[in-house]
Amino acid sequence: STLVLQVFREGAVSSAWKQDGVGGNAVLVTGATGFLGAATVCRLLSLDRAVRIYALIRDPARWPALASRLPCARVVPVIGDVRRPGLGLDLAEERTMARRVGRVVHLAADNTFSHSLAETRATNVTGTEYLLDAVRRWPGLRQFAYVSTAFVAGRRTGWIPERDNGPDAGWDNPYEQSKYEAERVVRDSAVPWIILRPSTIVCDGVSGAVTQVNAIHVALRMLYAGAVRALPGDPCTTLDVVPVDYVAEGIARRAAELEALAERVDRLGRELEQRERTVAAASEQLAAVHALRSEAAEAARVIEQQSAQLAAARAAADAEAAR
């Protein structure tokens, strides 16, 4: 089962963040108090012992439950809301994060299938726009990881390439449509981005423990209670489900892998610039050699011409003397 897929905008990596101390090791995580958000924060902390995380918290009452599981010296709660312009941050908080944040993991989402399209768009689309508008001005931003869903494909069937497959097939609910629209917002942005598409999360880990109930569990309960006698389906069809620790691991590691790739691209870019300068210098030297050769050839031609004229003059003088 593979659920974390990614799209990376090529050519978006810049070395500017390494200059003048701009761009720190900090990560801004939205939706940090959610089921997947909390697991992702924990995994980011365990993968990088030096990372500092700014957790955007819309409901302060939910912070203590997350804080009890975390090394609080490395996680800074920031009260804010992606549904508000500027994320609802005060100027001092925004300036601090602008200096220190190098990566963003955008997990905040309205994933209630029964909400209207307008309701889901308010968080999933407009919220993504507000977040991008805020962070695009941060000089050290080098990665924006948007956590979407595998179901942006909607009602499309068959082999589905990992790309923007368009809206023609339609969607089964407003959540899928809003996440698709948010992906387009991310793709059209001017920030270095990746898109991660997890499938349906059904449990905490390999133990199978369930701490958040979703549509899969409701359907199973209905079957167990006899409220539904059967579900239509094809026995050859695979139902793809994953535990939250698998998805959190994928998000944290893919972000880190792209970070390493960005550094490698940056290093190779510098090496290429150095080699281009070396080649340019060699080309100048070669051009100078060609110029000297041309001058020497011209001098030889002139000497040969003058020698021929001298020989002709001598021959004429000898002929005159013989008379």
KEVEX-832956 format. One line per field, with one value per residue (C-alpha): y, x, z; residue in one letter; residue number from 1. Coordinates in pm, whole numbers, plus 32768, in hexadecimal, padded with zeros to 4 digits. Last residue first. Layout:
c2 = (Y	...) .
c1 = (X	...) .
c3 = (Z	...) .
res = (a	...) .
n = (NUM	...) .
REM end
This chain:
c2 = (90E2	8FF7	910E	914C	8FDC	8FD2	9102	9067	8F25	8FEA	90A8	8F64	8ECC	8FFF	8FF2	8E81	8EC5	8FE0	8EF6	8DE6	8EE3	8F63	8E02	8DAA	8EE1	8E83	8D23	8DAC	8E9B	8D80	8CA2	8DB8	8DE3	8C6C	8C6F	8D92	8CD7	8BA8	8C81	8D13	8BB7	8B3F	8C5D	8C0D	8A9A	8AEC	8BD9	8ACC	89D3	8ABC	8AF5	897D	8943	8A4B	89A8	8852	88D6	8972	8837	876D	8859	8843	86C8	86BF	8794	86B7	858A	863B	8692	8530	84AB	8579	853F	83CC	8394	8449	836E	822B	829E	82EA	8187	8146	80E1	807A	7FA8	7EBE	7E58	7CEC	7C95	7D9A	7E5B	7E91	7E9C	7DA3	7D82	7EE9	7F3B	7DE6	7E7A	7DFA	7E84	7FD8	7FD7	7F87	80A7	8197	8120	8164	82B9	8336	82F3	837C	82C6	816E	806E	7F85	7F1E	7F6A	80DB	81E1	8169	819F	82A9	82B6	8310	8405	84FA	85D4	870B	87AF	891F	8A29	8B6E	8C3E	8BAC	8B11	89AF	8A05	8A9F	8973	888C	8958	891E	87A7	87B8	8877	8779	8650	86F7	8761	85F4	84E0	85A6	85F9	853D	867F	8733	8712	8600	86DC	85E3	848A	83BE	830D	81AD	814D	8222	8396	83DB	84C7	84CB	85B9	8476	8433	8551	869B	86E7	881D	8831	898F	898E	8A90	8BB2	8C8C	8DDC	8DC1	8E80	8D40	8CDC	8DBE	8DA4	8C2C	8C13	8CF1	8C28	8ADF	8B63	8BD3	8A73	8978	8A52	8B27	8A2C	8927	8A0C	8A85	891E	88C0	87ED	8680	85F7	8693	86AE	8822	8849	88B8	87DD	88DA	8880	89BA	89C6	8AC9	8B7D	8C59	8DBC	8DBD	8D06	8E22	8F2C	8E86	8E64	8FD4	904A	8F94	8E5E	8E34	8D4F	8E88	8E84	8D9D	8C3A	8BBA	8C06	8C6F	8C39	8BD2	8AAC	8A88	8927	88E8	8940	888A	8732	869B	85AE	8690	87B0	86FF	86DF	883A	88DB	887E	8997	8A94	8A59	8ADF	8A6B	8A9F	89C7	8A66	894C	8959	8857	87EC	8680	8647	8501	84EE	8651	8627	84E3	8583	86A6	85B0	84EB	862B	869D	854E	854F	86C9	87A9	880C	887F	896C	8918	8A24	898B	8A28	89E9	8B52	8C29	8D5D	8D54	8E47	8D48	8BE3	8C3F	8CD0	8B7E	8B48	8A17	8A4E	89AC	8882	8895	8756	8672	856C	8429	83A7	8287	814C	8000) .
c1 = (9C99	9CEA	9CC4	9B5A	9B0A	9BA8	9ADE	999B	99E8	9A36	98ED	982E	98D5	9881	9714	9703	979E	96A2	9582	9612	9648	94E2	9457	9529	94AB	9343	937B	9418	92F4	91FD	92BD	92C0	9146	9110	91E0	9112	8FD1	9059	90A4	8F47	8EB4	8F80	8EF5	8D91	8DC9	8E43	8D1D	8C2E	8CD7	8CA3	8B35	8B06	8B9A	8AB0	8986	89F7	89F8	889D	8816	88A7	8811	86BE	86DC	8722	85EE	852A	8594	8537	83DB	83B1	8422	8330	8205	824D	827D	8138	8089	8110	80C5	7F5E	7F13	7EB5	7D8C	7D75	7C47	7CB5	7BB2	7BBA	7A91	79C3	78CA	7768	7744	7670	7575	758D	74F8	756E	7631	777B	7732	76D3	7809	78E3	784C	7883	79EB	7A34	7988	7A6C	7AAF	7BE7	7C9C	7CA9	7DAC	7E13	7F55	8015	7FCD	7ECD	7DA7	7CD4	7D82	7CED	7DF1	7F11	7F62	8097	80CD	8224	8269	8373	82A6	8219	80BD	7FFE	8041	7FCD	7E86	7E52	7E7E	7D7B	7C7E	7CB7	7C91	7B4A	7AC4	7B13	7A76	7940	78DD	78E9	79AE	799F	7A41	7A8B	7B45	7CA9	7DAC	7EB2	7FCD	8024	7F8A	7E3C	7E1D	7CAE	7B97	7B51	7A3A	7B08	7C7A	7CA9	7C71	7DDF	7DCB	7E84	7F9F	804C	81C0	824D	83CA	84E2	8456	8575	84FF	839D	82C0	822B	81CB	809C	8002	8036	7F7B	7E5E	7E3A	7E3D	7D2C	7C61	7C74	7C5D	7BCF	7AC2	7AA9	7A1D	7904	78AD	78AA	77B4	7819	77AD	7904	79AE	7B1D	7B4E	7CC5	7E00	7F22	800A	8174	8247	83C3	84D4	843F	8523	851C	83B4	8350	83CB	8334	81DD	81E1	823E	8134	8012	7F95	7E2E	7EA7	7F05	7DA3	7CCC	7C62	7DC1	7D85	7E81	7EFF	806B	80E2	825F	82E9	8458	8451	8305	839D	824F	8141	80A8	80AD	7FB4	7EA6	7EFB	7EC7	7D5B	7CCB	7D98	7CB7	7D53	7EB4	7FD1	80EE	8244	833F	84B0	8598	86D8	868A	8610	855B	84B7	8433	83A5	82FF	8255	81D9	8153	8091	7FF4	7F95	7EFE	7DFE	7DE0	7E9A	7FA2	7EA8	7FAF	811D	822A	8385	84C0	861D	865B	8647	8723	887B	8908	88F2	8874	870F	8784	87FC	86BC	85EA	84C1	855B	8479	8327	830B	81DA	81B7	8110	80D4	7FE4	8093	8000) .
c3 = (64B7	65D2	66D2	6669	6690	67E8	6855	67D5	6892	69C8	69B0	697D	6AAD	6B7A	6B08	6B61	6CB5	6CEE	6CA3	6D80	6E98	6E70	6E75	6FA5	7057	7002	7083	71C2	71F6	71BD	72AD	73AE	7387	73A5	74E4	756C	7516	75CD	76FA	76EF	76C8	77F1	78C2	7851	7899	79F7	7A30	79B4	7A9B	7BC3	7B63	7B41	7C9A	7D2B	7C83	7CF9	7E5D	7E38	7D93	7EB3	7FB4	7F08	7EFA	806E	80AE	7FBE	808B	81D0	8150	80CF	8222	82F3	820F	81E7	835A	83A4	82A1	8333	8496	8431	83C3	8256	817F	8011	7FC2	7EAD	7DAA	7D40	7E1E	7D61	7E30	7EA4	801F	80DE	81FA	8276	83CA	843F	8562	84DB	8381	840E	84EA	83BD	82F7	8419	8438	82CB	82DA	83F0	8560	8604	871B	867B	86EC	85D0	867D	853D	8569	85C7	84F9	83C0	82EE	8190	8086	80A5	7F8D	7FC3	7EF0	7EE1	7EBE	7E80	7E93	7D73	7D82	7C5F	7CD4	7E35	7DBB	7CD8	7E02	7EC1	7DAA	7DC2	7F3C	7F13	7E1C	7EFB	802C	7F68	7F2E	7E28	7D29	7BB6	7A94	79D4	7AEC	7A6A	7A95	7B3C	7B5E	7BE3	7ACB	7B0A	7A7F	7A7B	7B0B	7B38	7C30	7D06	7CA9	7DD0	7E8F	7ED9	7FD0	8009	80F7	806C	80AC	8076	8062	8056	811B	8196	8111	8199	80A4	8012	8175	81A3	8048	8050	819A	8123	7FE2	80A1	8187	8059	7FC8	80E5	81F7	8151	8035	8123	8193	8033	7FB3	80C1	81EA	81F5	8198	82C5	8266	82AB	8293	8348	82D7	8235	827E	8257	823F	8278	83A0	8473	83EF	836D	84AA	8584	84A3	84A9	861F	864F	8558	85FB	854A	84D0	83B9	82F2	826D	8341	82E8	8330	84A0	85A5	8706	86F3	87C3	87CB	87C3	8815	8988	899B	896B	8900	8978	8A85	898C	88AA	89B4	8A39	88E1	88A5	897C	88B4	8784	8643	8690	8597	8619	85EF	85F3	864C	85B2	865E	86A9	8546	84FF	8657	8648	84EC	855B	8686	85B1	84B0	85B4	8639	84DC	8479	8594	85AB	86A0	859E	8499	8412	8441	8420	841B	84AD	8429	83D4	829F	8283	8324	8224	810B	8121	80C3	7F79	7EFB	7E39	7DEF	7D09	7BD6	7BDC	7C85	7D4B	7D46	7E52	7EB3	8011	7FFF	7F9D	8000) .
res = (r	a	a	e	a	d	a	a	a	r	a	a	a	l	q	a	s	q	q	e	i	v	r	a	a	e	a	a	e	s	r	l	a	h	v	a	a	l	q	e	s	a	a	a	v	t	r	e	r	q	e	l	e	r	g	l	r	d	v	r	e	a	l	a	e	l	e	a	a	r	r	a	i	g	e	a	v	y	d	v	p	v	v	d	l	t	t	c	p	d	g	p	l	a	r	v	a	g	a	y	l	m	r	l	a	v	h	i	a	n	v	q	t	v	a	g	s	v	g	d	c	v	i	t	s	p	r	l	i	i	w	p	v	a	s	d	r	v	v	r	e	a	e	y	k	s	q	e	y	p	n	d	w	g	a	d	p	g	n	d	r	e	p	i	w	g	t	r	r	g	a	v	f	a	t	s	v	y	a	f	q	r	l	g	p	w	r	r	v	a	d	l	l	y	e	t	g	t	v	n	t	a	r	t	e	a	l	s	h	s	f	t	n	d	a	a	l	h	v	v	r	g	v	r	r	a	m	t	r	e	e	a	l	d	l	g	l	g	p	r	r	v	d	g	i	v	p	v	v	r	a	c	p	l	r	s	a	l	a	p	w	r	a	p	d	r	i	l	a	y	i	r	v	a	r	d	l	s	l	l	r	c	v	t	a	a	g	l	f	g	t	a	g	t	v	l	v	a	n	g	g	v	g	d	q	k	w	a	s	s	v	a	g	e	r	f	v	q	l	v	l	t	s) .
n = (323	322	321	320	319	318	317	316	315	314	313	312	311	310	309	308	307	306	305	304	303	302	301	300	299	298	297	296	295	294	293	292	291	290	289	288	287	286	285	284	283	282	281	280	279	278	277	276	275	274	273	272	271	270	269	268	267	266	265	264	263	262	261	260	259	258	257	256	255	254	253	252	251	250	249	248	247	246	245	244	243	242	241	240	239	238	237	236	235	234	233	232	231	230	229	228	227	226	225	224	223	222	221	220	219	218	217	216	215	214	213	212	211	210	209	208	207	206	205	204	203	202	201	200	199	198	197	196	195	194	193	192	191	190	189	188	187	186	185	184	183	182	181	180	179	178	177	176	175	174	173	172	171	170	169	168	167	166	165	164	163	162	161	160	159	158	157	156	155	154	153	152	151	150	149	148	147	146	145	144	143	142	141	140	139	138	137	136	135	134	133	132	131	130	129	128	127	126	125	124	123	122	121	120	119	118	117	116	115	114	113	112	111	110	109	108	107	106	105	104	103	102	101	100	99	98	97	96	95	94	93	92	91	90	89	88	87	86	85	84	83	82	81	80	79	78	77	76	75	74	73	72	71	70	69	68	67	66	65	64	63	62	61	60	59	58	57	56	55	54	53	52	51	50	49	48	47	46	45	44	43	42	41	40	39	38	37	36	35	34	33	32	31	30	29	28	27	26	25	24	23	22	21	20	19	18	17	16	15	14	13	12	11	10	9	8	7	6	5	4	3	2	1) .
REM end
